[in-house]
């Protein structure tokens, strides 16, 4: 029979807990900032495409008036 080895749980020190918590908070803040930056990027892309389409419509209307 294989004997089960029991591994005693090592109590964490307050320093370990603080380091872990600060790392989790850092990851959460980075995730929030990345999501906001991505949303701004997509908003800028959509706005730029809208301006481009409006310009293309204006050029097309101008060409049709010249004919």
Helices and strands as residue ranges (DSSP letters): H 14-66
